[in-house]
Amino acid sequence: MASNDGDRRPGTLRLTVVAVVAVLGCVAAAVTLAPGAVASIVGEVQASFRDIAGQTTSDVRTEPAATTAGATPTPSETTAPVPRHRVRIATRPRGADVTITPEDGGPALTGTSPFTAQVPEGTPTVSITRRGRQPLERRLSVERNRKVRWWLDPPGQLHHKVTQFTTGSAPKQVAFTPDRREVWVTLLGGPGVEVFRPRTGRRLATIDLGDHGAVEVIFTADGSTAYVSQMESASVHEIDTATHEVTRRLSTGGSWTKVLALSPDESTLYASNWSSNDVSEIDLVSGEVVRRLPAVATPRGLFVAPGGETLYVAGFDGGELQRIDLRDGSSTILETTGGAMRHLVGDSDRGRLYADDMGADAVFVHDLGHRRVRRLTATDEKPNTIDLGADGRVLYVSNRGENNAESYYLPGPEWGSVLVFDAATGEPLDAIVGGNQTTGLDVSEDGRLLAFSDFLDNRVQVYEVPPHDALVAGDGGRFGRHRRDLVK
């Protein structure tokens, strides 16, 4: 057929089409053609019709025609297969039922974890179920070969476990950088500090602080500088967070330095000295100690109030909460529990100061600017570190668990835990069972991730934080039920 029929008038177009159809009908009725011949004629007619109508191949969607043996299909006659990639899905615990539903609605792939399959490229839905665990559903981007591992949470728990990773000896504290890209872990057993990616546990750096380990770490608001305390040397190491290099070593002049706090303008650093019973005030311009403020016995937790004129100190030896006037160094004891005050965290917006007491197994709250201190809630055995969620409405408490009767350097009869409370009422919102001596704890500044350390296991665990509405509506999460899992 001629290829220039696209210039014909509409009447001619209709006559041509009718004629072609009539001829084909007659031929088909008169003779039996070979399949290849039929295909050839049909192909020519289709091509001619497209040319006549002024259309291109891409404008018409048809099923590919049959081809003769040895013929090469044209691009319009074939559909490229969707690439497939090898995907391996592991779960903790193992033995979960896995269903992968391709994005295009194709046949589902099923198996038992650890499960490996060739998955069509795209974003399939992965559904995982296992008896005694909460079901999990996630979308997975499959553009290459993938290996993923998902944690299955116990029934009722509202915080979802993301990962856990091994650290150096005796992880004392964990802290997210302000940009949330890194989590720093202080190692009491040395060599100093390790830096990790929080969601993967990939180690980025090890910062060697010499002959001794590290206790606590804090960051400047812009995240450019970290300060790390070291007990044995009674010093503070200033570290450039971009290079992970130590830039200065500041002597505190005290003994057995532990907790650190910055003034609101970040020009002054405060460091509690456990054995010399004082707090060092260090000018960060000169790096020199300005004064050592007398404190309660075995001072530990610190909080600088807004305005920078008041310093609060937690006394471990007698469970005392001390308020120091930084203008003249005078002080007042606000509360004495007879227990062991350990850690302080403040909510400046609401004017609240929280303190946990390891001896009383409780959290107390102080109304800033007043003398009133009240018991907020009971905790599990040996509360350690506390922190507030990003909006200050949720309080997190790590609990070490009951000590070993011989030594607290040995695993005890209970696992540690992390408890989650409403910061205003003390009502329980959720609970997580940890490892041996759950100690360090931090919530990222955006409130999305929670990290805590298991001191005797040399391990850090990371969890996703649910929205506040989900916590409030979660009927206490796993709190209460978690206690049957604490006993080993």
C-alpha positions as a LaTeX table, in Angstrom:
\begin{tabular}{lrrr}
\hline
Residue & $x$ (\AA) & $y$ (\AA) & $z$ (\AA) \\
\hline
Met1 & 0.00 & 0.00 & 0.00 \\
Ala2 & 1.05 & 3.55 & $-0.68$ \\
Ser3 & 2.56 & 5.43 & 2.22 \\
Asn4 & 1.35 & 8.89 & 1.17 \\
Asp5 & $-2.35$ & 8.31 & 1.82 \\
Gly6 & $-2.31$ & 10.64 & 4.78 \\
Asp7 & $-3.13$ & 13.47 & 2.32 \\
Arg8 & $-6.39$ & 11.89 & 1.14 \\
Arg9 & $-9.82$ & 13.39 & 1.88 \\
Pro10 & $-11.98$ & 11.89 & 4.68 \\
Gly11 & $-14.41$ & 10.33 & 2.15 \\
Thr12 & $-11.55$ & 8.56 & 0.43 \\
Leu13 & $-10.25$ & 7.35 & 3.82 \\
Arg14 & $-13.58$ & 5.67 & 4.65 \\
Leu15 & $-13.77$ & 4.00 & 1.21 \\
Thr16 & $-10.23$ & 2.72 & 1.52 \\
Val17 & $-10.84$ & 1.19 & 4.94 \\
Val18 & $-14.10$ & $-0.45$ & 3.83 \\
Ala19 & $-12.43$ & $-1.83$ & 0.75 \\
Val20 & $-9.55$ & $-3.31$ & 2.71 \\
Val21 & $-11.90$ & $-4.94$ & 5.20 \\
Ala22 & $-14.05$ & $-6.34$ & 2.38 \\
Val23 & $-11.05$ & $-7.81$ & 0.59 \\
Leu24 & $-9.77$ & $-9.43$ & 3.76 \\
Gly25 & $-13.21$ & $-10.87$ & 4.48 \\
Cys26 & $-13.41$ & $-12.39$ & 1.03 \\
Val27 & $-9.93$ & $-13.83$ & 1.17 \\
Ala28 & $-10.51$ & $-15.30$ & 4.61 \\
Ala29 & $-13.78$ & $-16.89$ & 3.47 \\
Ala30 & $-12.34$ & $-18.30$ & 0.24 \\
Val31 & $-9.05$ & $-19.79$ & 1.32 \\
Thr32 & $-7.20$ & $-20.96$ & 4.36 \\
Leu33 & $-4.03$ & $-18.94$ & 4.71 \\
Ala34 & $-0.92$ & $-19.90$ & 6.62 \\
Pro35 & $-0.61$ & $-18.12$ & 10.01 \\
Gly36 & 2.43 & $-16.24$ & 8.87 \\
Ala37 & 0.62 & $-14.87$ & 5.83 \\
Val38 & $-2.34$ & $-13.77$ & 7.89 \\
Ala39 & $-0.05$ & $-12.00$ & 10.31 \\
Ser40 & 1.77 & $-10.30$ & 7.45 \\
Ile41 & $-1.47$ & $-9.00$ & 5.93 \\
Val42 & $-2.86$ & $-7.87$ & 9.26 \\
Gly43 & 0.39 & $-6.09$ & 10.05 \\
Glu44 & 0.35 & $-4.28$ & 6.71 \\
Val45 & $-3.26$ & $-3.24$ & 7.18 \\
Gln46 & $-2.61$ & $-1.94$ & 10.68 \\
Ala47 & 0.42 & 0.01 & 9.50 \\
Ser48 & $-1.50$ & 1.42 & 6.58 \\
Phe49 & $-4.42$ & 2.44 & 8.81 \\
Arg50 & $-2.07$ & 4.28 & 11.16 \\
Asp51 & $-0.47$ & 6.07 & 8.27 \\
Ile52 & $-3.84$ & 7.00 & 6.82 \\
Ala53 & $-5.13$ & 8.38 & 10.12 \\
Gly54 & $-1.96$ & 10.37 & 10.68 \\
Gln55 & $-1.13$ & 8.48 & 13.92 \\
Thr56 & 2.17 & 7.18 & 15.29 \\
Thr57 & 2.91 & 3.76 & 16.75 \\
Ser58 & 3.01 & 5.15 & 20.30 \\
Asp59 & $-0.53$ & 6.50 & 19.92 \\
Val60 & $-2.09$ & 3.07 & 19.47 \\
Arg61 & $-2.09$ & 0.33 & 22.13 \\
Thr62 & $-2.46$ & $-3.13$ & 20.61 \\
Glu63 & $-1.58$ & $-6.67$ & 21.56 \\
Pro64 & 1.60 & $-7.72$ & 19.72 \\
Ala65 & 0.91 & $-9.72$ & 16.54 \\
Ala66 & 2.27 & $-13.22$ & 16.04 \\
Thr67 & 5.51 & $-13.35$ & 14.05 \\
Thr68 & 6.92 & $-15.89$ & 11.70 \\
Ala69 & 9.69 & $-18.14$ & 12.82 \\
Gly70 & 12.99 & $-16.32$ & 12.99 \\
Ala71 & 11.47 & $-12.85$ & 12.68 \\
Thr72 & 12.66 & $-10.13$ & 15.05 \\
Pro73 & 9.80 & $-8.38$ & 16.94 \\
Thr74 & 9.68 & $-4.62$ & 16.62 \\
Pro75 & 9.64 & $-2.45$ & 19.78 \\
Ser76 & 5.89 & $-1.95$ & 19.32 \\
Glu77 & 5.33 & $-5.73$ & 19.40 \\
Thr78 & 7.04 & $-6.43$ & 22.77 \\
Thr79 & 6.90 & $-5.16$ & 26.36 \\
Ala80 & 10.21 & $-5.02$ & 28.23 \\
Pro81 & 10.10 & $-7.23$ & 31.36 \\
Val82 & 10.19 & $-5.45$ & 34.73 \\
Pro83 & 13.68 & $-5.85$ & 36.23 \\
Arg84 & 13.90 & $-8.02$ & 39.33 \\
His85 & 16.31 & $-7.70$ & 42.24 \\
Arg86 & 17.38 & $-10.07$ & 44.96 \\
Val87 & 15.81 & $-9.08$ & 48.29 \\
Arg88 & 16.67 & $-10.77$ & 51.57 \\
Ile89 & 14.44 & $-10.08$ & 54.57 \\
Ala90 & 15.55 & $-11.09$ & 58.05 \\
Thr91 & 13.60 & $-10.57$ & 61.27 \\
Arg92 & 14.35 & $-10.63$ & 64.97 \\
Pro93 & 13.13 & $-13.03$ & 66.15 \\
Arg94 & 13.44 & $-15.38$ & 63.18 \\
Gly95 & 10.70 & $-17.58$ & 61.78 \\
Ala96 & 8.19 & $-14.89$ & 60.80 \\
Asp97 & 5.76 & $-15.20$ & 57.88 \\
Val98 & 6.72 & $-12.75$ & 55.13 \\
Thr99 & 4.49 & $-11.58$ & 52.27 \\
Ile100 & 5.83 & $-9.28$ & 49.53 \\
Thr101 & 3.12 & $-7.70$ & 47.35 \\
Pro102 & 4.59 & $-6.11$ & 44.19 \\
Glu103 & 3.67 & $-2.54$ & 43.43 \\
Asp104 & 2.05 & $-3.51$ & 40.09 \\
Gly105 & $-0.34$ & $-5.90$ & 41.80 \\
Gly106 & 1.40 & $-9.00$ & 40.52 \\
Pro107 & 1.49 & $-12.32$ & 42.37 \\
Ala108 & 2.58 & $-12.05$ & 46.01 \\
Leu109 & 5.80 & $-13.67$ & 47.16 \\
Thr110 & 5.65 & $-15.53$ & 50.47 \\
Gly111 & 8.11 & $-17.27$ & 52.74 \\
Thr112 & 9.53 & $-17.57$ & 56.26 \\
Ser113 & 12.27 & $-15.27$ & 57.55 \\
Pro114 & 15.08 & $-15.19$ & 56.73 \\
Phe115 & 13.45 & $-15.05$ & 53.31 \\
Thr116 & 15.06 & $-14.35$ & 49.93 \\
Ala117 & 13.18 & $-13.66$ & 46.69 \\
Gln118 & 13.57 & $-12.08$ & 43.26 \\
Val119 & 11.30 & $-9.04$ & 43.59 \\
Pro120 & 10.07 & $-6.83$ & 40.71 \\
Glu121 & 11.53 & $-3.35$ & 40.75 \\
Gly122 & 9.37 & $-0.75$ & 42.45 \\
Thr123 & 8.03 & $-0.15$ & 45.94 \\
Pro124 & 6.36 & $-3.36$ & 47.09 \\
Thr125 & 4.52 & $-3.74$ & 50.39 \\
Val126 & 6.11 & $-6.11$ & 52.90 \\
Ser127 & 3.85 & $-7.64$ & 55.56 \\
Ile128 & 5.34 & $-9.65$ & 58.43 \\
Thr129 & 3.54 & $-11.66$ & 61.11 \\
Arg130 & 4.73 & $-13.95$ & 63.88 \\
Arg131 & 3.01 & $-15.49$ & 66.84 \\
Gly132 & 3.62 & $-13.52$ & 70.02 \\
Arg133 & 4.77 & $-10.40$ & 68.16 \\
Gln134 & 3.09 & $-7.37$ & 66.67 \\
Pro135 & 2.51 & $-7.48$ & 62.89 \\
Leu136 & 4.67 & $-5.16$ & 60.82 \\
Glu137 & 3.98 & $-3.59$ & 57.42 \\
Arg138 & 6.48 & $-1.51$ & 55.49 \\
Arg139 & 7.00 & $-0.16$ & 51.96 \\
Leu140 & 10.38 & $-1.17$ & 50.56 \\
Ser141 & 12.18 & 0.62 & 47.74 \\
Val142 & 13.56 & $-2.03$ & 45.38 \\
Glu143 & 15.89 & $-0.46$ & 42.81 \\
Arg144 & 18.81 & $-2.80$ & 43.49 \\
Asn145 & 19.61 & $-5.90$ & 45.50 \\
Arg146 & 18.57 & $-5.31$ & 49.11 \\
Lys147 & 19.21 & $-6.82$ & 52.53 \\
Val148 & 16.96 & $-5.62$ & 55.33 \\
Arg149 & 16.36 & $-6.66$ & 58.91 \\
Trp150 & 13.29 & $-5.69$ & 60.87 \\
Trp151 & 12.60 & $-6.07$ & 64.55 \\
Leu152 & 9.24 & $-7.40$ & 65.65 \\
Asp153 & 7.96 & $-5.74$ & 68.81 \\
Pro154 & 6.20 & $-7.48$ & 71.70 \\
Pro155 & 2.42 & $-7.05$ & 72.01 \\
Gly156 & 1.29 & $-3.62$ & 73.16 \\
Gln157 & 4.63 & $-1.85$ & 72.83 \\
Leu158 & 4.23 & 1.51 & 71.07 \\
His159 & 7.89 & 2.28 & 70.38 \\
His160 & 9.24 & 0.35 & 67.39 \\
Lys161 & 12.77 & $-1.01$ & 67.50 \\
Val162 & 14.95 & 0.15 & 64.63 \\
Thr163 & 18.32 & $-1.43$ & 65.37 \\
Gln164 & 20.89 & $-2.40$ & 67.96 \\
Phe165 & 24.65 & $-2.36$ & 67.66 \\
Thr166 & 27.73 & $-3.37$ & 69.59 \\
Thr167 & 29.94 & $-0.73$ & 71.22 \\
Gly168 & 33.22 & $-0.64$ & 73.09 \\
Ser169 & 33.47 & $-1.41$ & 76.78 \\
Ala170 & 30.85 & $-0.07$ & 79.22 \\
Pro171 & 28.74 & 2.42 & 77.19 \\
Lys172 & 27.89 & 5.04 & 79.84 \\
Gln173 & 25.95 & 7.67 & 77.94 \\
Val174 & 24.42 & 8.11 & 74.47 \\
Ala175 & 23.69 & 11.47 & 72.85 \\
Phe176 & 22.34 & 12.49 & 69.44 \\
Thr177 & 24.05 & 15.37 & 67.70 \\
Pro178 & 21.69 & 18.34 & 67.21 \\
Asp179 & 21.35 & 17.52 & 63.50 \\
Arg180 & 20.39 & 13.92 & 64.44 \\
Arg181 & 22.86 & 12.46 & 61.95 \\
Glu182 & 25.10 & 10.88 & 64.59 \\
Val183 & 24.81 & 9.30 & 68.00 \\
Trp184 & 27.83 & 9.57 & 70.32 \\
Val185 & 28.54 & 6.89 & 72.90 \\
Thr186 & 30.87 & 7.46 & 75.84 \\
Leu187 & 32.81 & 4.39 & 76.90 \\
Leu188 & 33.64 & 4.20 & 80.58 \\
Gly189 & 35.91 & 1.25 & 79.84 \\
Gly190 & 37.82 & 3.19 & 77.19 \\
Pro191 & 39.17 & 4.31 & 74.85 \\
Gly192 & 36.86 & 7.33 & 74.88 \\
Val193 & 33.97 & 7.98 & 72.51 \\
Glu194 & 32.50 & 6.10 & 69.56 \\
Val195 & 30.37 & 7.77 & 66.88 \\
Phe196 & 27.63 & 5.90 & 64.98 \\
Arg197 & 24.89 & 6.36 & 62.42 \\
Pro198 & 21.76 & 5.98 & 64.57 \\
Arg199 & 19.55 & 4.04 & 62.15 \\
Thr200 & 22.16 & 1.60 & 60.87 \\
Gly201 & 24.67 & 1.36 & 63.71 \\
Arg202 & 27.55 & 1.98 & 61.31 \\
Arg203 & 30.58 & 3.16 & 63.27 \\
Leu204 & 31.93 & 6.45 & 61.90 \\
Ala205 & 34.75 & 7.23 & 64.30 \\
Thr206 & 36.49 & 6.30 & 67.53 \\
Ile207 & 37.82 & 9.26 & 69.51 \\
Asp208 & 40.72 & 8.20 & 71.69 \\
Leu209 & 40.97 & 10.13 & 74.96 \\
Gly210 & 44.16 & 8.51 & 76.17 \\
Asp211 & 44.53 & 6.18 & 79.13 \\
His212 & 40.97 & 6.49 & 80.42 \\
Gly213 & 37.39 & 6.31 & 79.23 \\
Ala214 & 34.60 & 8.89 & 79.16 \\
Val215 & 31.51 & 9.60 & 81.25 \\
Glu216 & 29.17 & 12.20 & 79.72 \\
Val217 & 28.92 & 14.17 & 76.48 \\
Ile218 & 27.05 & 17.37 & 75.61 \\
Phe219 & 26.96 & 19.56 & 72.47 \\
Thr220 & 26.75 & 23.25 & 71.70 \\
Ala221 & 23.41 & 24.31 & 70.21 \\
Asp222 & 24.82 & 24.49 & 66.69 \\
Gly223 & 26.40 & 21.05 & 67.07 \\
Ser224 & 29.89 & 22.20 & 66.13 \\
Thr225 & 31.54 & 21.36 & 69.45 \\
Ala226 & 31.23 & 18.51 & 71.94 \\
Tyr227 & 32.39 & 18.41 & 75.55 \\
Val228 & 33.25 & 15.04 & 77.08 \\
Ser229 & 34.02 & 14.46 & 80.76 \\
Gln230 & 36.66 & 12.08 & 82.08 \\
Met231 & 36.58 & 10.98 & 85.72 \\
Glu232 & 40.08 & 9.72 & 86.34 \\
Ser233 & 41.84 & 12.79 & 84.89 \\
Ala234 & 39.27 & 15.26 & 86.30 \\
Ser235 & 39.12 & 16.92 & 82.91 \\
Val236 & 36.89 & 17.82 & 80.00 \\
His237 & 37.80 & 17.20 & 76.38 \\
Glu238 & 36.63 & 19.73 & 73.80 \\
Ile239 & 36.02 & 18.04 & 70.43 \\
Asp240 & 35.38 & 19.36 & 66.92 \\
Thr241 & 32.34 & 17.35 & 65.78 \\
Ala242 & 33.16 & 17.77 & 62.07 \\
Thr243 & 36.63 & 16.25 & 62.33 \\
His244 & 36.15 & 14.22 & 65.54 \\
Glu245 & 39.42 & 15.68 & 66.76 \\
Val246 & 40.15 & 16.86 & 70.31 \\
Thr247 & 40.86 & 20.60 & 70.23 \\
Arg248 & 41.42 & 21.27 & 73.96 \\
Arg249 & 41.70 & 19.48 & 77.27 \\
Leu250 & 40.25 & 21.51 & 80.14 \\
Ser251 & 41.20 & 20.72 & 83.71 \\
Thr252 & 38.38 & 21.04 & 86.26 \\
Gly253 & 40.64 & 21.30 & 89.31 \\
Gly254 & 38.27 & 18.93 & 91.11 \\
Ser255 & 38.18 & 15.17 & 91.56 \\
Trp256 & 36.25 & 12.50 & 89.63 \\
Thr257 & 34.47 & 14.81 & 87.15 \\
Lys258 & 31.14 & 13.57 & 85.82 \\
Val259 & 28.17 & 15.61 & 84.53 \\
Leu260 & 28.47 & 18.73 & 82.34 \\
Ala261 & 26.18 & 21.70 & 81.60 \\
Leu262 & 26.54 & 24.84 & 79.50 \\
Ser263 & 25.33 & 28.32 & 80.41 \\
Pro264 & 22.54 & 29.66 & 78.15 \\
Asp265 & 25.04 & 31.80 & 76.20 \\
Glu266 & 27.50 & 28.87 & 76.05 \\
Ser267 & 30.34 & 30.97 & 77.39 \\
Thr268 & 30.64 & 28.97 & 80.61 \\
Leu269 & 30.89 & 25.25 & 81.29 \\
Tyr270 & 29.87 & 23.67 & 84.60 \\
Ala271 & 31.27 & 20.29 & 85.67 \\
Ser272 & 30.23 & 18.29 & 88.76 \\
Asn273 & 33.07 & 16.70 & 90.71 \\
Trp274 & 31.88 & 13.53 & 92.44 \\
Ser275 & 34.68 & 13.11 & 94.97 \\
Ser276 & 35.64 & 16.72 & 95.76 \\
Asn277 & 31.98 & 17.65 & 96.34 \\
Asp278 & 31.98 & 20.76 & 94.22 \\
Val279 & 31.13 & 22.12 & 90.78 \\
Ser280 & 33.78 & 23.68 & 88.54 \\
Glu281 & 32.87 & 26.86 & 86.65 \\
Ile282 & 35.05 & 27.09 & 83.53 \\
Asp283 & 35.37 & 30.12 & 81.26 \\
Leu284 & 35.37 & 28.72 & 77.72 \\
Val285 & 37.22 & 31.67 & 76.21 \\
Ser286 & 40.30 & 31.23 & 78.39 \\
Gly287 & 39.73 & 27.59 & 79.27 \\
Glu288 & 40.44 & 28.40 & 82.93 \\
Val289 & 38.50 & 27.51 & 86.07 \\
Val290 & 36.86 & 30.66 & 87.41 \\
Arg291 & 35.74 & 29.10 & 90.70 \\
Arg292 & 34.72 & 25.84 & 92.32 \\
Leu293 & 31.30 & 26.06 & 93.88 \\
Pro294 & 30.73 & 24.05 & 97.09 \\
Ala295 & 27.99 & 21.47 & 96.50 \\
Val296 & 26.07 & 18.67 & 98.21 \\
Ala297 & 27.84 & 15.35 & 98.81 \\
Thr298 & 28.68 & 13.43 & 95.62 \\
Pro299 & 27.19 & 15.96 & 93.19 \\
Arg300 & 26.08 & 14.51 & 89.90 \\
Gly301 & 23.19 & 15.91 & 87.79 \\
Leu302 & 23.29 & 19.58 & 86.75 \\
Phe303 & 20.83 & 22.04 & 85.25 \\
Val304 & 21.36 & 25.75 & 84.51 \\
Ala305 & 18.10 & 27.69 & 84.72 \\
Pro306 & 17.08 & 30.20 & 82.02 \\
Gly307 & 18.85 & 33.48 & 82.55 \\
Gly308 & 22.01 & 31.74 & 83.70 \\
Glu309 & 21.83 & 32.93 & 87.33 \\
Thr310 & 20.77 & 29.66 & 89.00 \\
Leu311 & 22.38 & 26.23 & 89.00 \\
Tyr312 & 20.63 & 23.09 & 90.25 \\
Val313 & 22.66 & 20.13 & 91.53 \\
Ala314 & 21.57 & 16.55 & 92.28 \\
Gly315 & 23.26 & 15.02 & 95.34 \\
Phe316 & 23.71 & 11.27 & 95.08 \\
Asp317 & 24.85 & 10.57 & 98.64 \\
Gly318 & 21.72 & 11.81 & 100.45 \\
Gly319 & 19.17 & 12.38 & 97.73 \\
Glu320 & 19.42 & 16.16 & 97.90 \\
Leu321 & 18.33 & 18.73 & 95.35 \\
Gln322 & 20.43 & 21.89 & 95.69 \\
Arg323 & 19.88 & 25.34 & 94.19 \\
Ile324 & 22.95 & 27.58 & 93.82 \\
Asp325 & 22.74 & 31.31 & 93.18 \\
Leu326 & 25.51 & 31.89 & 90.64 \\
Arg327 & 25.68 & 35.59 & 91.43 \\
Asp328 & 27.19 & 35.04 & 94.89 \\
Gly329 & 27.59 & 31.25 & 95.25 \\
Ser330 & 25.01 & 30.92 & 98.03 \\
Ser331 & 22.88 & 27.77 & 98.02 \\
Thr332 & 19.65 & 26.24 & 99.33 \\
Ile333 & 18.62 & 22.59 & 99.77 \\
Leu334 & 15.19 & 22.23 & 98.19 \\
Glu335 & 14.59 & 18.54 & 98.93 \\
Thr336 & 16.17 & 15.64 & 100.78 \\
Thr337 & 14.79 & 12.20 & 99.96 \\
Gly338 & 17.36 & 10.12 & 101.79 \\
Gly339 & 17.85 & 8.26 & 98.52 \\
Ala340 & 20.26 & 8.96 & 95.68 \\
Met341 & 19.44 & 11.84 & 93.31 \\
Arg342 & 21.17 & 11.11 & 90.03 \\
His343 & 20.11 & 12.98 & 86.91 \\
Leu344 & 18.36 & 16.29 & 86.17 \\
Val345 & 16.50 & 17.48 & 83.08 \\
Gly346 & 14.66 & 20.78 & 82.77 \\
Asp347 & 11.72 & 22.08 & 80.80 \\
Ser348 & 12.37 & 25.81 & 80.64 \\
Asp349 & 9.17 & 26.57 & 78.71 \\
Arg350 & 6.94 & 25.08 & 81.41 \\
Gly351 & 9.20 & 25.95 & 84.35 \\
Arg352 & 9.76 & 22.37 & 85.49 \\
Leu353 & 12.82 & 20.49 & 86.67 \\
Tyr354 & 12.79 & 16.69 & 86.79 \\
Ala355 & 15.09 & 14.58 & 89.00 \\
Asp356 & 15.32 & 10.81 & 89.28 \\
Asp357 & 16.32 & 9.09 & 92.52 \\
Met358 & 18.09 & 5.76 & 92.30 \\
Gly359 & 17.58 & 5.04 & 95.98 \\
Ala360 & 13.87 & 5.88 & 96.07 \\
Asp361 & 13.06 & 4.36 & 92.64 \\
Ala362 & 11.12 & 7.49 & 91.75 \\
Val363 & 11.06 & 10.69 & 89.71 \\
Phe364 & 10.50 & 14.06 & 91.39 \\
Val365 & 9.47 & 17.35 & 89.78 \\
His366 & 10.37 & 20.84 & 90.98 \\
Asp367 & 8.54 & 24.02 & 90.04 \\
Leu368 & 11.34 & 26.37 & 88.99 \\
Gly369 & 11.42 & 29.57 & 90.97 \\
His370 & 9.65 & 28.04 & 93.95 \\
Arg371 & 10.62 & 25.66 & 96.74 \\
Arg372 & 7.95 & 23.07 & 95.97 \\
Val373 & 9.21 & 19.58 & 95.04 \\
Arg374 & 6.78 & 16.72 & 94.55 \\
Arg375 & 7.02 & 13.03 & 93.72 \\
Leu376 & 5.86 & 12.56 & 90.13 \\
Thr377 & 5.91 & 8.78 & 89.73 \\
Ala378 & 7.49 & 5.51 & 90.79 \\
Thr379 & 9.92 & 3.77 & 88.43 \\
Asp380 & 11.47 & 0.34 & 88.01 \\
Glu381 & 14.57 & $-0.60$ & 90.03 \\
Lys382 & 17.54 & 1.78 & 89.95 \\
Pro383 & 16.49 & 4.64 & 87.63 \\
Asn384 & 19.49 & 6.12 & 85.84 \\
Thr385 & 19.13 & 8.67 & 83.05 \\
Ile386 & 16.08 & 10.79 & 82.21 \\
Asp387 & 15.18 & 12.89 & 79.18 \\
Leu388 & 12.21 & 14.74 & 77.74 \\
Gly389 & 10.67 & 14.31 & 74.32 \\
Ala390 & 11.02 & 17.13 & 71.81 \\
Asp391 & 7.90 & 18.98 & 72.95 \\
Gly392 & 8.42 & 18.35 & 76.68 \\
Arg393 & 5.20 & 16.39 & 77.12 \\
Val394 & 6.82 & 12.96 & 77.52 \\
Leu395 & 9.43 & 11.87 & 80.07 \\
Tyr396 & 11.77 & 8.92 & 79.46 \\
Val397 & 13.52 & 7.05 & 82.30 \\
Ser398 & 16.18 & 4.35 & 81.95 \\
Asn399 & 16.28 & 1.79 & 84.77 \\
Arg400 & 19.25 & $-0.42$ & 85.52 \\
Gly401 & 17.32 & $-3.20$ & 87.25 \\
Glu402 & 18.12 & $-4.96$ & 90.52 \\
Asn403 & 21.83 & $-5.22$ & 91.29 \\
Asn404 & 23.74 & $-8.47$ & 91.49 \\
Ala405 & 24.12 & $-9.42$ & 95.17 \\
Glu406 & 27.90 & $-9.81$ & 94.79 \\
Ser407 & 28.71 & $-6.73$ & 92.68 \\
Tyr408 & 26.91 & $-4.27$ & 90.45 \\
Tyr409 & 29.69 & $-4.88$ & 87.94 \\
Leu410 & 28.04 & $-8.28$ & 87.30 \\
Pro411 & 24.66 & $-8.87$ & 85.60 \\
Gly412 & 21.83 & $-8.85$ & 88.10 \\
Pro413 & 18.64 & $-10.92$ & 88.36 \\
Glu414 & 16.64 & $-8.45$ & 86.26 \\
Trp415 & 16.87 & $-6.90$ & 82.85 \\
Gly416 & 16.93 & $-3.13$ & 82.61 \\
Ser417 & 14.08 & $-1.08$ & 81.17 \\
Val418 & 13.00 & 2.24 & 79.70 \\
Leu419 & 9.77 & 3.70 & 81.05 \\
Val420 & 7.72 & 6.39 & 79.30 \\
Phe421 & 5.52 & 8.79 & 81.29 \\
Asp422 & 3.29 & 11.77 & 80.74 \\
Ala423 & 5.55 & 14.58 & 81.96 \\
Ala424 & 2.69 & 16.53 & 83.55 \\
Thr425 & 0.74 & 13.78 & 85.30 \\
Gly426 & 3.22 & 10.92 & 85.64 \\
Glu427 & 0.77 & 8.55 & 83.94 \\
Pro428 & 2.55 & 5.62 & 82.21 \\
Leu429 & 2.50 & 5.64 & 78.41 \\
Asp430 & 4.77 & 2.73 & 77.41 \\
Ala431 & 7.62 & 0.48 & 78.54 \\
Ile432 & 10.58 & $-1.22$ & 76.84 \\
Val433 & 12.55 & $-4.13$ & 78.29 \\
Gly434 & 16.28 & $-3.53$ & 77.83 \\
Gly435 & 19.41 & $-5.55$ & 78.53 \\
Asn436 & 21.89 & $-5.78$ & 81.38 \\
Gln437 & 21.96 & $-2.44$ & 83.22 \\
Thr438 & 20.15 & $-0.08$ & 80.87 \\
Thr439 & 21.96 & 3.19 & 81.61 \\
Gly440 & 22.50 & 5.99 & 79.08 \\
Leu441 & 19.48 & 7.45 & 77.29 \\
Asp442 & 18.70 & 10.25 & 74.84 \\
Val443 & 15.86 & 11.44 & 72.59 \\
Ser444 & 16.79 & 13.15 & 69.32 \\
Glu445 & 15.97 & 16.85 & 69.08 \\
Asp446 & 13.21 & 16.23 & 66.54 \\
Gly447 & 11.67 & 13.71 & 68.92 \\
Arg448 & 11.68 & 10.87 & 66.38 \\
Leu449 & 14.34 & 8.54 & 67.79 \\
Leu450 & 15.17 & 7.15 & 71.22 \\
Ala451 & 18.53 & 5.57 & 72.01 \\
Phe452 & 19.73 & 3.85 & 75.18 \\
Ser453 & 22.74 & 1.82 & 76.27 \\
Asp454 & 22.93 & $-1.57$ & 77.96 \\
Phe455 & 26.02 & $-0.97$ & 80.07 \\
Leu456 & 27.11 & $-4.56$ & 80.76 \\
Asp457 & 26.20 & $-5.82$ & 77.28 \\
Asn458 & 28.32 & $-3.25$ & 75.41 \\
Arg459 & 25.31 & $-2.42$ & 73.29 \\
Val460 & 23.07 & 0.45 & 72.17 \\
Gln461 & 19.44 & 0.08 & 71.08 \\
Val462 & 17.52 & 2.57 & 68.91 \\
Tyr463 & 13.73 & 2.96 & 68.68 \\
Glu464 & 11.29 & 5.05 & 66.67 \\
Val465 & 9.15 & 7.34 & 68.84 \\
Pro466 & 5.43 & 7.29 & 67.96 \\
Pro467 & 3.40 & 10.52 & 67.65 \\
His468 & 2.19 & 11.94 & 70.95 \\
Asp469 & $-1.45$ & 11.26 & 70.08 \\
Ala470 & $-0.65$ & 7.58 & 69.56 \\
Leu471 & 1.09 & 7.43 & 72.94 \\
Val472 & $-1.83$ & 9.04 & 74.73 \\
Ala473 & $-4.33$ & 6.74 & 73.01 \\
Gly474 & $-2.20$ & 3.63 & 73.55 \\
Asp475 & $-3.71$ & 2.59 & 76.88 \\
Gly476 & $-0.33$ & 2.59 & 78.61 \\
Gly477 & 1.39 & 0.59 & 75.87 \\
Arg478 & 3.36 & $-2.30$ & 77.34 \\
Phe479 & 3.68 & $-0.70$ & 80.79 \\
Gly480 & 2.79 & $-3.15$ & 83.55 \\
Arg481 & 2.92 & $-6.18$ & 81.28 \\
His482 & 6.63 & $-5.55$ & 80.80 \\
Arg483 & 7.38 & $-6.48$ & 84.41 \\
Arg484 & 6.89 & $-10.21$ & 83.87 \\
Asp485 & 9.70 & $-10.01$ & 81.29 \\
Leu486 & 12.16 & $-8.24$ & 83.60 \\
Val487 & 13.00 & $-11.29$ & 85.71 \\
Lys488 & 15.59 & $-13.46$ & 84.00 \\
\hline
\end{tabular}
